[in-house]
């Protein structure tokens, strides 16, 4: 049985790969942010720059994974107007 959103639409499907990208990416963002903040406090600007680039890369990866999930949603699924 398929889960339905409150508006009776089928929820977006997610592949295990996309779920892994979002979960591991969010976990990595926490640590990258912490190391970035620590590098600012100890005034290691080169390390701050590396953390900033890595944070940007992980954020883009998460955004692409979420976008892939949205594209997997079946456009031919019945909407709330067509159902009885």
Secondary structure by P-SEA (a helix, b strand, c coil): cccccccccccccccaaaaaaaaaaaaaaaaaaaaaaaaaaacaaaaaaaaaaaaaaaaaaaaaaaaaaaaacccccccccccc
